[in-house]
Amino acid sequence: MIQPLPEGKEQGESRNALAPTGNSGYRVVMDISINERNLAHIKRKIDSGKYSSTDDVLDSALSLLDEHDAELESELVGLRESVRRGTEQADAGQVVSAGEVFQELRQRNASLTKPGR
């Protein structure tokens, strides 16, 4: 449920409490401050019928954030591996000149920008 900040409540103040879920467990109830733009976004999602509650919107958003973070971590691992391999190759004298690198990049760019592609 979305409610405005109660009278006398300061932004940044929070209250955590356990509340029965109606199922077999409990959930944490927390007061949070949220800006108007994000509040409107949450309301639009609920009004669209795709989500039944603020909790559903936040659950979906946090799941997507976890997926995004995992993808970034995977990319970072790949980048570190590429740097490690490149360092090993450079240490072994397996290098190419900057001119060769830029020539290859120009050729790749030309093949990607050809008409009909």
Long-range contacts (C-beta under 8 A, 24 or more apart in sequence): 1-53, 1-54, 2-39, 2-42, 2-43, 2-54, 5-33
